[in-house]
Amino acid sequence: MTSPDILPNAQVRQYLLDRHQLRKPPLGTRLDQTLTRLNFVQVDSINTLARAHDLILWSRQQNYRPPALRKMVDHSRQPFEAWTHDASILPMAAFPHWRHKFIRDEK
């Protein structure tokens, strides 16, 4: 039996920061590109300072404004809103991966 590769903490940390788009300064990318890179954003109704999903998107794209997400979901239909394990907004490319759950939940 071979032992699994062990990754140094620093390497794992850099991978996670890269994956969550937190290692580099925010870019002026389009909101749909940011959402696609994140794969989803959890919708949070609590509004102490701002809603959590708005803070997440703003931290990755500082030209983000909250109405842009609602407009993208309601009008352009690029992402979709669904109950995954929580209320989430996901890029349309993820729909095939969740379709089986939506069908199962209809019954």
Biopython code that builds the backbone (N, CA, C, O; Angstrom):
import numpy as np
from Bio.PDB.StructureBuilder import StructureBuilder

atoms = [
    (1, "MET", "N", (0.850, -1.175, 0.000)),
    (1, "MET", "CA", (0.000, 0.000, 0.000)),
    (1, "MET", "C", (0.899, 1.243, 0.000)),
    (1, "MET", "O", (1.839, 1.335, 0.789)),
    (2, "THR", "N", (0.608, 2.172, -0.871)),
    (2, "THR", "CA", (1.396, 3.401, -0.910)),
    (2, "THR", "C", (0.728, 4.454, -0.048)),
    (2, "THR", "O", (-0.495, 4.491, 0.087)),
    (3, "SER", "N", (1.540, 5.292, 0.522)),
    (3, "SER", "CA", (0.987, 6.360, 1.352)),
    (3, "SER", "C", (0.558, 7.525, 0.459)),
    (3, "SER", "O", (1.163, 7.758, -0.587)),
    (4, "PRO", "N", (-0.468, 8.247, 0.863)),
    (4, "PRO", "CA", (-0.919, 9.385, 0.058)),
    (4, "PRO", "C", (0.126, 10.499, 0.083)),
    (4, "PRO", "O", (0.894, 10.634, 1.036)),
    (5, "ASP", "N", (0.134, 11.276, -0.968)),
    (5, "ASP", "CA", (1.029, 12.431, -0.994)),
    (5, "ASP", "C", (0.603, 13.407, 0.091)),
    (5, "ASP", "O", (-0.585, 13.604, 0.343)),
    (6, "ILE", "N", (1.569, 13.996, 0.708)),
    (6, "ILE", "CA", (1.293, 14.985, 1.740)),
    (6, "ILE", "C", (1.667, 16.350, 1.180)),
    (6, "ILE", "O", (2.793, 16.576, 0.736)),
    (7, "LEU", "N", (0.702, 17.242, 1.214)),
    (7, "LEU", "CA", (0.936, 18.597, 0.720)),
    (7, "LEU", "C", (1.259, 19.510, 1.894)),
    (7, "LEU", "O", (0.631, 19.423, 2.949)),
    (8, "PRO", "N", (2.226, 20.373, 1.708)),
    (8, "PRO", "CA", (2.531, 21.326, 2.780)),
    (8, "PRO", "C", (1.358, 22.292, 2.991)),
    (8, "PRO", "O", (0.650, 22.645, 2.048)),
    (9, "ASN", "N", (1.173, 22.704, 4.229)),
    (9, "ASN", "CA", (0.086, 23.634, 4.551)),
    (9, "ASN", "C", (0.124, 24.885, 3.685)),
    (9, "ASN", "O", (-0.921, 25.360, 3.239)),
    (10, "ALA", "N", (1.305, 25.421, 3.445)),
    (10, "ALA", "CA", (1.419, 26.648, 2.651)),
    (10, "ALA", "C", (0.888, 26.437, 1.235)),
    (10, "ALA", "O", (0.251, 27.328, 0.675)),
    (11, "GLN", "N", (1.143, 25.277, 0.659)),
    (11, "GLN", "CA", (0.666, 24.983, -0.695)),
    (11, "GLN", "C", (-0.863, 24.842, -0.712)),
    (11, "GLN", "O", (-1.525, 25.343, -1.622)),
    (12, "VAL", "N", (-1.403, 24.177, 0.269)),
    (12, "VAL", "CA", (-2.857, 24.018, 0.364)),
    (12, "VAL", "C", (-3.516, 25.376, 0.566)),
    (12, "VAL", "O", (-4.537, 25.679, -0.052)),
    (13, "ARG", "N", (-2.927, 26.188, 1.431)),
    (13, "ARG", "CA", (-3.461, 27.528, 1.688)),
    (13, "ARG", "C", (-3.507, 28.348, 0.402)),
    (13, "ARG", "O", (-4.514, 28.996, 0.117)),
    (14, "GLN", "N", (-2.423, 28.325, -0.377)),
    (14, "GLN", "CA", (-2.391, 29.075, -1.631)),
    (14, "GLN", "C", (-3.433, 28.546, -2.622)),
    (14, "GLN", "O", (-4.079, 29.327, -3.321)),
    (15, "TYR", "N", (-3.593, 27.230, -2.679)),
    (15, "TYR", "CA", (-4.600, 26.635, -3.559)),
    (15, "TYR", "C", (-6.001, 27.120, -3.175)),
    (15, "TYR", "O", (-6.772, 27.534, -4.040)),
    (16, "LEU", "N", (-6.328, 27.071, -1.891)),
    (16, "LEU", "CA", (-7.655, 27.492, -1.444)),
    (16, "LEU", "C", (-7.889, 28.977, -1.691)),
    (16, "LEU", "O", (-8.974, 29.374, -2.115)),
    (17, "LEU", "N", (-6.879, 29.795, -1.428)),
    (17, "LEU", "CA", (-7.027, 31.222, -1.696)),
    (17, "LEU", "C", (-7.225, 31.487, -3.190)),
    (17, "LEU", "O", (-8.044, 32.323, -3.574)),
    (18, "ASP", "N", (-6.475, 30.776, -4.026)),
    (18, "ASP", "CA", (-6.657, 30.905, -5.479)),
    (18, "ASP", "C", (-8.052, 30.464, -5.890)),
    (18, "ASP", "O", (-8.731, 31.157, -6.647)),
    (19, "ARG", "N", (-8.474, 29.318, -5.392)),
    (19, "ARG", "CA", (-9.761, 28.738, -5.784)),
    (19, "ARG", "C", (-10.932, 29.625, -5.406)),
    (19, "ARG", "O", (-11.943, 29.663, -6.107)),
    (20, "HIS", "N", (-10.797, 30.336, -4.302)),
    (20, "HIS", "CA", (-11.867, 31.217, -3.836)),
    (20, "HIS", "C", (-11.662, 32.665, -4.273)),
    (20, "HIS", "O", (-12.352, 33.571, -3.805)),
    (21, "GLN", "N", (-10.708, 32.868, -5.172)),
    (21, "GLN", "CA", (-10.424, 34.182, -5.746)),
    (21, "GLN", "C", (-10.061, 35.221, -4.687)),
    (21, "GLN", "O", (-10.488, 36.372, -4.767)),
    (22, "LEU", "N", (-9.281, 34.812, -3.709)),
    (22, "LEU", "CA", (-8.889, 35.723, -2.641)),
    (22, "LEU", "C", (-7.395, 36.000, -2.598)),
    (22, "LEU", "O", (-6.951, 36.805, -1.780)),
    (23, "ARG", "N", (-6.616, 35.365, -3.442)),
    (23, "ARG", "CA", (-5.164, 35.537, -3.396)),
    (23, "ARG", "C", (-4.710, 36.813, -4.097)),
    (23, "ARG", "O", (-3.783, 37.484, -3.644)),
    (24, "LYS", "N", (-5.365, 37.139, -5.193)),
    (24, "LYS", "CA", (-4.991, 38.323, -5.969)),
    (24, "LYS", "C", (-5.981, 39.446, -5.688)),
    (24, "LYS", "O", (-7.097, 39.186, -5.239)),
    (25, "PRO", "N", (-5.588, 40.688, -5.947)),
    (25, "PRO", "CA", (-6.525, 41.797, -5.766)),
    (25, "PRO", "C", (-7.754, 41.610, -6.657)),
    (25, "PRO", "O", (-7.661, 40.989, -7.716)),
    (26, "PRO", "N", (-8.907, 42.142, -6.234)),
    (26, "PRO", "CA", (-10.110, 42.009, -7.043)),
    (26, "PRO", "C", (-9.908, 42.564, -8.448)),
    (26, "PRO", "O", (-9.231, 43.572, -8.649)),
    (27, "LEU", "N", (-10.506, 41.887, -9.400)),
    (27, "LEU", "CA", (-10.419, 42.313, -10.790)),
    (27, "LEU", "C", (-11.728, 42.958, -11.204)),
    (27, "LEU", "O", (-12.757, 42.754, -10.560)),
    (28, "GLY", "N", (-11.693, 43.713, -12.246)),
    (28, "GLY", "CA", (-12.902, 44.323, -12.779)),
    (28, "GLY", "C", (-13.605, 43.407, -13.749)),
    (28, "GLY", "O", (-14.083, 43.859, -14.789)),
    (29, "THR", "N", (-13.679, 42.111, -13.429)),
    (29, "THR", "CA", (-14.320, 41.155, -14.323)),
    (29, "THR", "C", (-15.826, 41.312, -14.271)),
    (29, "THR", "O", (-16.368, 41.982, -13.392)),
    (30, "ARG", "N", (-16.482, 40.693, -15.212)),
    (30, "ARG", "CA", (-17.939, 40.721, -15.242)),
    (30, "ARG", "C", (-18.481, 39.826, -14.140)),
    (30, "ARG", "O", (-17.842, 38.852, -13.742)),
    (31, "LEU", "N", (-19.664, 40.166, -13.654)),
    (31, "LEU", "CA", (-20.287, 39.416, -12.576)),
    (31, "LEU", "C", (-20.521, 37.962, -12.960)),
    (31, "LEU", "O", (-20.315, 37.071, -12.137)),
    (32, "ASP", "N", (-20.945, 37.703, -14.187)),
    (32, "ASP", "CA", (-21.180, 36.316, -14.590)),
    (32, "ASP", "C", (-19.887, 35.514, -14.580)),
    (32, "ASP", "O", (-19.910, 34.322, -14.272)),
    (33, "GLN", "N", (-18.760, 36.138, -14.910)),
    (33, "GLN", "CA", (-17.473, 35.440, -14.864)),
    (33, "GLN", "C", (-17.071, 35.141, -13.415)),
    (33, "GLN", "O", (-16.554, 34.064, -13.118)),
    (34, "THR", "N", (-17.311, 36.085, -12.536)),
    (34, "THR", "CA", (-17.002, 35.879, -11.125)),
    (34, "THR", "C", (-17.829, 34.736, -10.563)),
    (34, "THR", "O", (-17.302, 33.876, -9.857)),
    (35, "LEU", "N", (-19.122, 34.719, -10.870)),
    (35, "LEU", "CA", (-19.993, 33.652, -10.385)),
    (35, "LEU", "C", (-19.574, 32.303, -10.959)),
    (35, "LEU", "O", (-19.602, 31.297, -10.249)),
    (36, "THR", "N", (-19.191, 32.267, -12.217)),
    (36, "THR", "CA", (-18.742, 31.018, -12.830)),
    (36, "THR", "C", (-17.479, 30.502, -12.154)),
    (36, "THR", "O", (-17.353, 29.300, -11.923)),
    (37, "ARG", "N", (-16.549, 31.385, -11.833)),
    (37, "ARG", "CA", (-15.313, 30.960, -11.170)),
    (37, "ARG", "C", (-15.581, 30.444, -9.756)),
    (37, "ARG", "O", (-14.917, 29.514, -9.296)),
    (38, "LEU", "N", (-16.551, 31.045, -9.072)),
    (38, "LEU", "CA", (-16.882, 30.602, -7.722)),
    (38, "LEU", "C", (-17.741, 29.336, -7.730)),
    (38, "LEU", "O", (-17.725, 28.575, -6.762)),
    (39, "ASN", "N", (-18.475, 29.107, -8.789)),
    (39, "ASN", "CA", (-19.406, 27.991, -8.968)),
    (39, "ASN", "C", (-20.749, 28.184, -8.287)),
    (39, "ASN", "O", (-21.737, 27.600, -8.732)),
    (40, "PHE", "N", (-20.826, 28.955, -7.256)),
    (40, "PHE", "CA", (-22.102, 29.292, -6.629)),
    (40, "PHE", "C", (-21.847, 30.357, -5.578)),
    (40, "PHE", "O", (-20.713, 30.573, -5.150)),
    (41, "VAL", "N", (-22.907, 31.011, -5.177)),
    (41, "VAL", "CA", (-22.832, 31.898, -4.028)),
    (41, "VAL", "C", (-24.075, 31.628, -3.193)),
    (41, "VAL", "O", (-25.188, 31.586, -3.716)),
    (42, "GLN", "N", (-23.876, 31.445, -1.903)),
    (42, "GLN", "CA", (-24.995, 31.177, -1.001)),
    (42, "GLN", "C", (-25.734, 32.481, -0.745)),
    (42, "GLN", "O", (-25.121, 33.489, -0.393)),
    (43, "VAL", "N", (-27.036, 32.462, -0.921)),
    (43, "VAL", "CA", (-27.860, 33.644, -0.695)),
    (43, "VAL", "C", (-28.145, 33.738, 0.795)),
    (43, "VAL", "O", (-28.598, 32.774, 1.412)),
    (44, "ASP", "N", (-27.881, 34.880, 1.355)),
    (44, "ASP", "CA", (-28.054, 35.075, 2.789)),
    (44, "ASP", "C", (-29.003, 36.240, 3.020)),
    (44, "ASP", "O", (-28.771, 37.343, 2.525)),
    (45, "SER", "N", (-30.064, 35.999, 3.764)),
    (45, "SER", "CA", (-31.059, 37.049, 3.993)),
    (45, "SER", "C", (-30.698, 37.970, 5.152)),
    (45, "SER", "O", (-31.316, 39.022, 5.315)),
    (46, "ILE", "N", (-29.717, 37.596, 5.953)),
    (46, "ILE", "CA", (-29.324, 38.433, 7.087)),
    (46, "ILE", "C", (-28.561, 39.648, 6.576)),
    (46, "ILE", "O", (-27.655, 39.531, 5.750)),
    (47, "ASN", "N", (-28.942, 40.805, 7.080)),
    (47, "ASN", "CA", (-28.366, 42.054, 6.597)),
    (47, "ASN", "C", (-27.918, 42.892, 7.796)),
    (47, "ASN", "O", (-28.635, 43.793, 8.231)),
    (48, "THR", "N", (-26.731, 42.591, 8.325)),
    (48, "THR", "CA", (-26.195, 43.377, 9.425)),
    (48, "THR", "C", (-25.420, 44.556, 8.853)),
    (48, "THR", "O", (-25.799, 45.710, 9.049)),
    (49, "LEU", "N", (-24.356, 44.269, 8.161)),
    (49, "LEU", "CA", (-23.609, 45.286, 7.435)),
    (49, "LEU", "C", (-24.101, 45.301, 5.992)),
    (49, "LEU", "O", (-24.440, 46.344, 5.434)),
    (50, "ALA", "N", (-24.126, 44.120, 5.418)),
    (50, "ALA", "CA", (-24.670, 43.881, 4.077)),
    (50, "ALA", "C", (-24.933, 42.387, 3.997)),
    (50, "ALA", "O", (-24.424, 41.617, 4.813)),
    (51, "ARG", "N", (-25.715, 41.981, 3.029)),
    (51, "ARG", "CA", (-25.993, 40.555, 2.888)),
    (51, "ARG", "C", (-24.703, 39.836, 2.508)),
    (51, "ARG", "O", (-23.908, 40.343, 1.717)),
    (52, "ALA", "N", (-24.505, 38.646, 3.082)),
    (52, "ALA", "CA", (-23.234, 37.928, 2.936)),
    (52, "ALA", "C", (-22.866, 37.681, 1.483)),
    (52, "ALA", "O", (-21.704, 37.840, 1.110)),
    (53, "HIS", "N", (-23.833, 37.297, 0.653)),
    (53, "HIS", "CA", (-23.505, 37.032, -0.751)),
    (53, "HIS", "C", (-23.060, 38.307, -1.464)),
    (53, "HIS", "O", (-22.233, 38.243, -2.375)),
    (54, "ASP", "N", (-23.593, 39.465, -1.066)),
    (54, "ASP", "CA", (-23.138, 40.725, -1.651)),
    (54, "ASP", "C", (-21.699, 41.029, -1.229)),
    (54, "ASP", "O", (-20.906, 41.514, -2.036)),
    (55, "LEU", "N", (-21.360, 40.746, 0.029)),
    (55, "LEU", "CA", (-19.983, 40.952, 0.494)),
    (55, "LEU", "C", (-19.018, 40.012, -0.218)),
    (55, "LEU", "O", (-17.913, 40.412, -0.586)),
    (56, "ILE", "N", (-19.437, 38.751, -0.413)),
    (56, "ILE", "CA", (-18.584, 37.779, -1.110)),
    (56, "ILE", "C", (-18.296, 38.251, -2.525)),
    (56, "ILE", "O", (-17.143, 38.259, -2.956)),
    (57, "LEU", "N", (-19.336, 38.644, -3.250)),
    (57, "LEU", "CA", (-19.144, 39.078, -4.638)),
    (57, "LEU", "C", (-18.358, 40.392, -4.706)),
    (57, "LEU", "O", (-17.516, 40.556, -5.589)),
    (58, "TRP", "N", (-18.617, 41.321, -3.794)),
    (58, "TRP", "CA", (-17.878, 42.588, -3.802)),
    (58, "TRP", "C", (-16.403, 42.369, -3.491)),
    (58, "TRP", "O", (-15.547, 43.053, -4.051)),
    (59, "SER", "N", (-16.093, 41.421, -2.600)),
    (59, "SER", "CA", (-14.683, 41.191, -2.259)),
    (59, "SER", "C", (-13.900, 40.633, -3.440)),
    (59, "SER", "O", (-12.675, 40.745, -3.477)),
    (60, "ARG", "N", (-14.592, 40.036, -4.403)),
    (60, "ARG", "CA", (-13.928, 39.492, -5.583)),
    (60, "ARG", "C", (-14.024, 40.427, -6.783)),
    (60, "ARG", "O", (-13.252, 40.299, -7.733)),
    (61, "GLN", "N", (-14.956, 41.353, -6.745)),
    (61, "GLN", "CA", (-15.179, 42.273, -7.864)),
    (61, "GLN", "C", (-15.708, 43.582, -7.285)),
    (61, "GLN", "O", (-16.908, 43.714, -7.045)),
    (62, "GLN", "N", (-14.828, 44.539, -7.063)),
    (62, "GLN", "CA", (-15.222, 45.724, -6.314)),
    (62, "GLN", "C", (-16.117, 46.692, -7.068)),
    (62, "GLN", "O", (-16.564, 47.684, -6.493)),
    (63, "ASN", "N", (-16.389, 46.432, -8.334)),
    (63, "ASN", "CA", (-17.389, 47.242, -9.024)),
    (63, "ASN", "C", (-18.774, 46.588, -8.938)),
    (63, "ASN", "O", (-19.728, 47.067, -9.551)),
    (64, "TYR", "N", (-18.878, 45.486, -8.172)),
    (64, "TYR", "CA", (-20.152, 44.788, -7.977)),
    (64, "TYR", "C", (-21.115, 45.667, -7.186)),
    (64, "TYR", "O", (-20.730, 46.321, -6.217)),
    (65, "ARG", "N", (-22.370, 45.669, -7.619)),
    (65, "ARG", "CA", (-23.446, 46.333, -6.891)),
    (65, "ARG", "C", (-24.590, 45.328, -6.757)),
    (65, "ARG", "O", (-24.908, 44.632, -7.722)),
    (66, "PRO", "N", (-25.213, 45.238, -5.581)),
    (66, "PRO", "CA", (-26.236, 44.225, -5.332)),
    (66, "PRO", "C", (-27.336, 44.104, -6.392)),
    (66, "PRO", "O", (-27.710, 42.977, -6.718)),
    (67, "PRO", "N", (-27.872, 45.183, -6.942)),
    (67, "PRO", "CA", (-28.928, 45.000, -7.953)),
    (67, "PRO", "C", (-28.458, 44.208, -9.187)),
    (67, "PRO", "O", (-29.278, 43.625, -9.896)),
    (68, "ALA", "N", (-27.168, 44.187, -9.436)),
    (68, "ALA", "CA", (-26.654, 43.479, -10.616)),
    (68, "ALA", "C", (-26.924, 41.978, -10.538)),
    (68, "ALA", "O", (-27.232, 41.357, -11.555)),
    (69, "LEU", "N", (-26.815, 41.393, -9.357)),
    (69, "LEU", "CA", (-27.063, 39.958, -9.208)),
    (69, "LEU", "C", (-28.531, 39.645, -9.452)),
    (69, "LEU", "O", (-28.853, 38.699, -10.170)),
    (70, "ARG", "N", (-29.414, 40.425, -8.865)),
    (70, "ARG", "CA", (-30.851, 40.204, -9.046)),
    (70, "ARG", "C", (-31.225, 40.350, -10.519)),
    (70, "ARG", "O", (-32.009, 39.562, -11.048)),
    (71, "LYS", "N", (-30.663, 41.358, -11.173)),
    (71, "LYS", "CA", (-30.942, 41.578, -12.594)),
    (71, "LYS", "C", (-30.447, 40.392, -13.423)),
    (71, "LYS", "O", (-31.123, 39.947, -14.351)),
    (72, "MET", "N", (-29.277, 39.893, -13.082)),
    (72, "MET", "CA", (-28.698, 38.774, -13.828)),
    (72, "MET", "C", (-29.563, 37.518, -13.661)),
    (72, "MET", "O", (-29.746, 36.769, -14.620)),
    (73, "VAL", "N", (-30.093, 37.283, -12.466)),
    (73, "VAL", "CA", (-30.926, 36.104, -12.218)),
    (73, "VAL", "C", (-32.311, 36.277, -12.845)),
    (73, "VAL", "O", (-32.813, 35.362, -13.500)),
    (74, "ASP", "N", (-32.928, 37.436, -12.649)),
    (74, "ASP", "CA", (-34.311, 37.635, -13.062)),
    (74, "ASP", "C", (-34.488, 37.951, -14.541)),
    (74, "ASP", "O", (-35.514, 37.608, -15.128)),
    (75, "HIS", "N", (-33.497, 38.604, -15.154)),
    (75, "HIS", "CA", (-33.691, 39.071, -16.524)),
    (75, "HIS", "C", (-32.838, 38.345, -17.553)),
    (75, "HIS", "O", (-33.360, 37.873, -18.564)),
    (76, "SER", "N", (-31.562, 38.251, -17.319)),
    (76, "SER", "CA", (-30.698, 37.633, -18.336)),
    (76, "SER", "C", (-30.695, 36.111, -18.220)),
    (76, "SER", "O", (-30.341, 35.416, -19.172)),
    (77, "ARG", "N", (-31.092, 35.589, -17.048)),
    (77, "ARG", "CA", (-31.158, 34.144, -16.807)),
    (77, "ARG", "C", (-29.823, 33.429, -17.024)),
    (77, "ARG", "O", (-29.802, 32.253, -17.388)),
    (78, "GLN", "N", (-28.709, 34.138, -16.803)),
    (78, "GLN", "CA", (-27.395, 33.486, -16.905)),
    (78, "GLN", "C", (-27.181, 32.528, -15.746)),
    (78, "GLN", "O", (-26.739, 31.401, -15.968)),
    (79, "PRO", "N", (-27.479, 32.939, -14.508)),
    (79, "PRO", "CA", (-27.424, 31.986, -13.398)),
    (79, "PRO", "C", (-28.851, 31.564, -13.040)),
    (79, "PRO", "O", (-29.821, 32.110, -13.566)),
    (80, "PHE", "N", (-28.966, 30.593, -12.147)),
    (80, "PHE", "CA", (-30.275, 30.205, -11.650)),
    (80, "PHE", "C", (-30.226, 30.136, -10.134)),
    (80, "PHE", "O", (-29.172, 29.919, -9.536)),
    (81, "GLU", "N", (-31.367, 30.321, -9.539)),
    (81, "GLU", "CA", (-31.483, 30.291, -8.091)),
    (81, "GLU", "C", (-32.096, 28.954, -7.708)),
    (81, "GLU", "O", (-33.074, 28.525, -8.319)),
    (82, "ALA", "N", (-31.537, 28.292, -6.707)),
    (82, "ALA", "CA", (-32.040, 26.986, -6.320)),
    (82, "ALA", "C", (-31.741, 26.718, -4.855)),
    (82, "ALA", "O", (-30.907, 27.372, -4.229)),
    (83, "TRP", "N", (-32.451, 25.740, -4.340)),
    (83, "TRP", "CA", (-32.181, 25.249, -2.998)),
    (83, "TRP", "C", (-31.275, 24.040, -3.160)),
    (83, "TRP", "O", (-31.745, 22.953, -3.496)),
    (84, "THR", "N", (-29.980, 24.220, -2.924)),
    (84, "THR", "CA", (-29.023, 23.111, -3.024)),
    (84, "THR", "C", (-29.000, 22.453, -1.646)),
    (84, "THR", "O", (-29.754, 21.508, -1.417)),
    (85, "HIS", "N", (-28.182, 22.911, -0.746)),
    (85, "HIS", "CA", (-28.301, 22.564, 0.673)),
    (85, "HIS", "C", (-28.662, 23.822, 1.439)),
    (85, "HIS", "O", (-28.883, 23.805, 2.650)),
    (86, "ASP", "N", (-28.714, 24.910, 0.691)),
    (86, "ASP", "CA", (-29.108, 26.220, 1.177)),
    (86, "ASP", "C", (-29.577, 27.001, -0.047)),
    (86, "ASP", "O", (-29.457, 26.512, -1.171)),
    (87, "ALA", "N", (-30.098, 28.176, 0.148)),
    (87, "ALA", "CA", (-30.480, 28.998, -0.992)),
    (87, "ALA", "C", (-29.208, 29.476, -1.687)),
    (87, "ALA", "O", (-28.329, 30.062, -1.055)),
    (88, "SER", "N", (-29.118, 29.221, -2.989)),
    (88, "SER", "CA", (-27.901, 29.536, -3.731)),
    (88, "SER", "C", (-28.221, 30.082, -5.101)),
    (88, "SER", "O", (-29.300, 29.855, -5.648)),
    (89, "ILE", "N", (-27.268, 30.802, -5.640)),
    (89, "ILE", "CA", (-27.312, 31.232, -7.029)),
    (89, "ILE", "C", (-26.114, 30.585, -7.701)),
    (89, "ILE", "O", (-24.976, 30.716, -7.250)),
    (90, "LEU", "N", (-26.399, 29.880, -8.800)),
    (90, "LEU", "CA", (-25.379, 29.086, -9.488)),
    (90, "LEU", "C", (-25.342, 29.460, -10.959)),
    (90, "LEU", "O", (-26.358, 29.868, -11.522)),
    (91, "PRO", "N", (-24.182, 29.325, -11.588)),
    (91, "PRO", "CA", (-24.130, 29.568, -13.033)),
    (91, "PRO", "C", (-24.926, 28.497, -13.776)),
    (91, "PRO", "O", (-24.989, 27.351, -13.330)),
    (92, "MET", "N", (-25.528, 28.857, -14.894)),
    (92, "MET", "CA", (-26.355, 27.922, -15.656)),
    (92, "MET", "C", (-25.577, 26.664, -16.047)),
    (92, "MET", "O", (-26.177, 25.600, -16.203)),
    (93, "ALA", "N", (-24.283, 26.759, -16.204)),
    (93, "ALA", "CA", (-23.464, 25.594, -16.553)),
    (93, "ALA", "C", (-23.537, 24.508, -15.473)),
    (93, "ALA", "O", (-23.258, 23.344, -15.760)),
    (94, "ALA", "N", (-23.902, 24.862, -14.257)),
    (94, "ALA", "CA", (-24.002, 23.889, -13.176)),
    (94, "ALA", "C", (-25.349, 23.171, -13.165)),
    (94, "ALA", "O", (-25.504, 22.179, -12.452)),
    (95, "PHE", "N", (-26.320, 23.646, -13.934)),
    (95, "PHE", "CA", (-27.665, 23.068, -13.891)),
    (95, "PHE", "C", (-27.690, 21.559, -14.139)),
    (95, "PHE", "O", (-28.363, 20.845, -13.394)),
    (96, "PRO", "N", (-26.983, 21.037, -15.158)),
    (96, "PRO", "CA", (-27.029, 19.589, -15.375)),
    (96, "PRO", "C", (-26.575, 18.773, -14.160)),
    (96, "PRO", "O", (-27.036, 17.648, -13.967)),
    (97, "HIS", "N", (-25.690, 19.320, -13.355)),
    (97, "HIS", "CA", (-25.192, 18.609, -12.180)),
    (97, "HIS", "C", (-26.213, 18.578, -11.043)),
    (97, "HIS", "O", (-26.122, 17.731, -10.154)),
    (98, "TRP", "N", (-27.179, 19.490, -11.064)),
    (98, "TRP", "CA", (-28.186, 19.573, -10.010)),
    (98, "TRP", "C", (-29.556, 19.055, -10.463)),
    (98, "TRP", "O", (-30.452, 18.868, -9.640)),
    (99, "ARG", "N", (-29.715, 18.827, -11.757)),
    (99, "ARG", "CA", (-31.023, 18.450, -12.305)),
    (99, "ARG", "C", (-31.601, 17.214, -11.601)),
    (99, "ARG", "O", (-32.793, 17.187, -11.293)),
    (100, "HIS", "N", (-30.778, 16.200, -11.345)),
    (100, "HIS", "CA", (-31.275, 14.989, -10.684)),
    (100, "HIS", "C", (-31.877, 15.285, -9.316)),
    (100, "HIS", "O", (-32.868, 14.666, -8.928)),
    (101, "LYS", "N", (-31.287, 16.225, -8.581)),
    (101, "LYS", "CA", (-31.815, 16.600, -7.273)),
    (101, "LYS", "C", (-33.156, 17.305, -7.415)),
    (101, "LYS", "O", (-34.075, 17.054, -6.636)),
    (102, "PHE", "N", (-33.272, 18.174, -8.391)),
    (102, "PHE", "CA", (-34.527, 18.910, -8.591)),
    (102, "PHE", "C", (-35.650, 17.938, -8.966)),
    (102, "PHE", "O", (-36.780, 18.076, -8.496)),
    (103, "ILE", "N", (-35.335, 16.959, -9.811)),
    (103, "ILE", "CA", (-36.332, 15.959, -10.202)),
    (103, "ILE", "C", (-36.737, 15.125, -8.985)),
    (103, "ILE", "O", (-37.920, 14.880, -8.753)),
    (104, "ARG", "N", (-35.744, 14.697, -8.218)),
    (104, "ARG", "CA", (-36.016, 13.904, -7.004)),
    (104, "ARG", "C", (-36.869, 14.683, -6.013)),
    (104, "ARG", "O", (-37.765, 14.117, -5.387)),
    (105, "ASP", "N", (-36.600, 15.972, -5.864)),
    (105, "ASP", "CA", (-37.324, 16.793, -4.891)),
    (105, "ASP", "C", (-38.754, 17.087, -5.315)),
    (105, "ASP", "O", (-39.577, 17.450, -4.476)),
    (106, "GLU", "N", (-39.069, 16.939, -6.599)),
    (106, "GLU", "CA", (-40.443, 17.161, -7.079)),
    (106, "GLU", "C", (-41.392, 16.093, -6.555)),
    (106, "GLU", "O", (-42.588, 16.348, -6.417)),
    (107, "LYS", "N", (-40.885, 14.916, -6.264)),
    (107, "LYS", "CA", (-41.742, 13.779, -5.882)),
    (107, "LYS", "C", (-42.168, 13.843, -4.441)),
    (107, "LYS", "O", (-42.889, 12.962, -3.971)),
]
sb = StructureBuilder()
sb.init_structure("model")
sb.init_model(0)
sb.init_chain("A")
sb.init_seg("    ")
for serial, (resi, resn, name, xyz) in enumerate(atoms, 1):
    if name == "N":
        sb.init_residue(resn, " ", resi, " ")
    sb.init_atom(name, np.array(xyz, "f"), 0.0, 1.0, " ", f" {name:<3s}", serial, name[0])
structure = sb.get_structure()
